Amino acid sequence: MARGKNASAAEPLLHRAARIEDSINAWRERRGRRRGLVTTIIPYAGYGTPSWARILCRVVLSRGAGAPSRAEKVRGWRSFFSIPVDDEVIVTIGGVEHRLQPDRSGIVDSVIDVDLEPGWNTVILATADTDPVTAGIFVVDPAAGFGIISDVDDTVMVTALPRPFLAAWNTFVLDEHARTPVAGMSVLYERLTRANPGAPIIYLSTGAWNVAPTLSRFMSRNLYPRGPMLLTDWGPTHDRFFRSGQEHKRTSLERIAREFPTTKWLLIGDDGQHDEQIYREFALAHPDNVAAIAIRQLSPGEAVFAGGRSSGSAADEVGVPWLAAPDGAGLSEQLVTAGILRV
C-alpha cells in the first residue's frame, strides 16, 4: 500500500499566486478536454530499497494515440505549457496495485511498499482512461555502502543556468542537441559505477520536472549512467511566489540521508554559486554519510555567465576529502589519489 500522499492531511493555505495558477489550469483543463486532449502519464525513474519504492511521474493532457511518446518528446517552451491534471494513477508492481493521487502540478511523488530485488525494476503506471506506461525503479542493495549524488547544470552539462537570459534560452528554446557536456564527466561517472557495482547514482537539479525528458535524452546521448533525477515543480508553490532551488537541494539531501542512513555519498557539483555551501552544510550535519565532495571548477567565461563563483571557503573544516578540478579527468585523478576511486 502507499505510505503517503503528495499532500498532507491538512492542506496548507495556498499562496495567492498558486490559487491564481490553479484557476487558470482548471480553465485550461476544461478547454483541453473539450478539444479532445486525453490524460497522459510522463514516467520518471524512481528509486528505493527491497521494501519500498519512490514513484515519480507527471500527469498532463496531451493529444490522442501515441500521447505518452509525444509528451516525452516535447522540447523547449512547449514543455512548460502542458496542462497538469490530478487523475488518479494506478501503480502496478510485483503484481500488486497501488493508487496514487497527483499534486496540484500533476506530479506523483509517493512511497509505496514493495518486495523487489536490488537493481533496476519496472513499474507499470496507468489511469482509468490511459494505456499503461512503464518506469524504471532503481532498488538499492542494503549492502551497498557507496553512492553518487550529482548536480546537473554546469556539472554534467554547460548551461550557465543562473544568468536570467541564458536560463530562459536554455530552458524554453534549446533542446538536448544544443547542450554541451562537461568534458570527461561521463567517463568519470562510468568509472565510478563500474568500480562500485550496484552503487546508486542520483541526479539532483534545480531544474523543473517539465524538462526531465530532455535531460534524460541528454544523459543517454552523452553516455551518462542511468539514474533517477530529482527535479522541482515549476512556478508558484503552496507558500511562496516561486520555488527555491537551494531549498530543494537541501531538503532532498536530508531526505536521502534518512532513507539510506548507512550509505556514504560522493557529492559532485560546481563552484558556480551554491553547491559548495550546500554540500558543506550537509557534510557537517551528516559526516557519516559523505565519502567526499568533488567540485567542478567553472572556466572564467562560464563563471561570468553563472554570475560569479562562490567564495571558496566552504571546504574549511568539512572533515571529508574535498576535491576540485575543471573537468572529469582532473577529478578522476584526485579521486584516485584520495582512495575514493580504484584504478
N, C-alpha and C positions, 0 to 999 in steps of 0.2 A: 504494500500500500504506500501511498505518498506520505512523506513525513511532514510536508508543509505546503502551503500555498504561496503564490507570489506576493500576496498582500497579507498583512496581519489581520487578526480577527476584528480589531478595532481600527477601521480605516482612518488614516491621518487626514486632517483638513488640507485640501489641495490648495496649492499656491494659485493665485488668480490667473497667472499665465497658463498653468496646467488646465484650469477649468475652461479657459477660452480654447485651448488646443483640443480638449475633449469634445467641446461643442462643434468645432469645425470638423473633427474626424467623424463624429456621428452623422453630420450632414453629408460628408463625402461618402461614408459607407452606404447611406440610403440611396444616394445618387448612383454610386457604383453598382449596387445590386440591381437597380432598375435598368442599368446599361448592360446587364448580363455578366458582370465580373463575378468570379467564384472564389470561394475560400481556398487559400493556398498555404501550405506549410513550407517554410525555408528551414531545413535542418542544419544544426551546428554540431560539431563534435563536442562530446562531453567527457567526463572523467569520473572515477570513483574507486571503490575498493570491492573485494569479492562480496561484500554485504550491502553496499549502497551505491547508487549512481546519480550523478548530477545531470539532469536532462536539460538541454538547451535547444530552443528553436524559436522561430518567429512566425506568426500567423497574419497574413495580409490578404487583400483581394487582388486577383490577377485575372487574366483572360483565359477562358476555356481550356481545351485539350492541350496538354503539354505545359500547363501553367507553372508547375514547380520548376521545371527546367528553365523556362524563360525568366521566372522571377529570380533564380540564382544568377542568371547571366546579365541582369540589368546593371548598367555601369553608370558612374558619374552621378550627376544631379538627379537623374530619374530614380535612383535608389532611395532618395530622401522624400519622394512624393508618393511612395506606396501607401496604401490605406490599411492601417492596422485594425484588426478585429479581435474579438475576445471569444471566438468559438472554442468550445471545449476540445482539448486534444486527447485522443486515446492513444496511450503508450503501451506497446506490447513488447515484452522482453522475457525470455525464458518461458514463453507460453502463458505468462500472467499479464493481465490488463490493468492499467492504471489510468485514471482520468485526471487531467491537469488543466487548470484554468490560466489562460494568458493574462498578463497585466494590462494596464491601460495603453501600453505601446505595442500590444500584440506579442510580447515576449514571454515565453515559458522559461523559467529558471527555477527548477524544483528538484528536490532529492527524493528518490524512491528506494524502497527496499528491494534488493535483488539477490540472486545467488549465481555468481559468474566466476569464470576463470580469469586469471591475470592475462593482460594483453588486450588487443583490440577485439571488441564485441560489437554486435549490431543490434540496434533498437529500431522498432517499426513505429512510425508516427502517422496518425490519421485523424480526421474529424468525421462527423456523421455524414458529411457531404463530399468528402475528398477521397481519392485513391491514396493508398499508403505510400509513404516515402521512408527511406532509411537514413539513419545517422550512426556514426561511429561513437563508441564509448571506450575510452582507454581505462582499463582496470589496473590499478597499481598493485603490484605484488607486495604483500605485507613485509616481505623480507627485503624489499628494495630500500636501501638507505640513502640513495642519492637521486637528485632530480635537478632539472634546469627550469628556471623561470626567466624568460627573455622579454624585454621591451621590443617594440616593432619599429616605430618611427625613428629614423636616424641611427638605429641599431642593426636591423637586418635590411632595411631599405632606406634610401636617402629621400626624405620628403620635405625637410625644413618646415615641419608642421606648425611650430608656434608663430611664425610670421603670418599675420592675418591674410594678406593677399594670396600668398603661396598655399596657405592651408585651404582656402576656398578653391583655388585652382586644382590642387591635388585631390581634394575630396569630391568636388562637384563636376569636374571636367575630365580629368585624365582617367584612363583605365590602367590595368596592371601591366600592359605592354610598355607604358611610358614611364614606369617607375624603375629606379636604378638600385640593384642590390649592392650592399656594402661588401667590398672586396674581402674574400676569404671567410666570411662568416658562415656560409652554408657548409663549407668544408670543415670548419671548426665544430659546428653542431653535429655533423655526421660523425666526426671522430669521437666526440663526447658520447653520443648514443651507442656507437659501436663498442667503445671501451666499457660502457656500463649497460649491458643488456637488460632490458626491462625498465630502464630509467624513464620516468615521465618527463616530457617537455611541454611547458605551458607558456603560451604567448600572451603577455599581459600588456594591453594597449589602451590608450585614452581614446582611440577611435570609436566610432559609433557602430552598432550592430548592423546598420544599413550597408556598410562596406565589407562585411565579413566574407561574402562570396568572392569579392575582388581580391581581398587579402589572401584567401585560401588559394586562388588561382596563381597569385604571385608566388606564394610559398612553394607550390608544387612545381611551377615552371622553373624556378631557380634552385630546386633540389634541396629545400629545407626539410628536415624531418617533420613528419606529420605529428600534429599535437593540437589539443584544444586551445581555442582562443577565448580570452575573457575581455570583452569589449563593454561599451557603456550605452545607455539609452541616449538618444539624440533629443535635444530640446528641453523644455521645462520639466522639472521633477516635482514631486508632491510638495516640496517645501522651499524651492528656490527657482529663480527665473531660468537658470541654465545649469547643466551638470558640472561637477568638479572632477576633472581628470585626476588630479592629485589624490583626492579623497577616494576615488575609485581604486587607484593602485594600493593605497594604504589598507583599505578595508579588504581588498582581495588577498593581499599578503597575509593579513591577520587570519582570514578565513582558512587559507591553505595551511597555515601553521597549526590551527585547531584540527583540521581534517587529517593531517599527516604529521603527528607530533614526533615521530622518530625519524623523519626524513631530513637530511641536510641538503639545502638547495644552493646551487650555483646561481647567483643573481647577475644577470647580464643587462647592461643598459648603456647610456651615453652621457656625456658631460654637457649636453646642450642646456638643460635647465634644472630639472628636479630629481632625476633618477638617483643621483649620488646621495642627496639628503634623505630621500625616502628609504633607500637601501640601508643607509647608516642607521636611521631610526629603528628599522626592523632588526638589524643585526644586534643593536644594543638591547632591544627588548627580547629577542629570541636568539641568543648566541648559539644555542644548541641546534638551531635549525638552519644555520648558514655555513656552507662549506667554504665559500669565497665570494668576493664581489669583483666582477670584471667590467670595466668601463671602456667603451669605445670612444676614443678622443676624436671630436669633430675637427675637420680641417678648418683653417682660418675663414675660408669662404662659407663653409657650412655653418660655422659659429655665428657669422654675421646674419645669415638667413634665419638662424634659430633664435636670434635675439640675444646672443652672447653665450658665454659659458658660465657654469656655476663657479663658486669661489675656490673650489678645490680643497676646502678644509674638511670635507665630510669624512675623509679617511682617518682623521685623528682619533686615536684610542678606540677604534672599532672592534679590535680583538680578533679579527679574521683576516686571512690574506686579501689584500686589496691590490688589484692589478689594473693597469691602464695601457692601452696601445691604440693606434689609429685604425687597425684593421684586424681581421680574423687571424692572420698569420702571426702578428705580434702578440695577440692574446694567447694563441696556442702555445707559443714558446714560453710565455710566462706561466701558463697553467702547468706545463710540463715541469718547469723549474720548481713550482710550488708543490708538486706532487699531486695535483688535482687530476691531471690528465696523464695517463700512462702512454709511453711511446709504443 
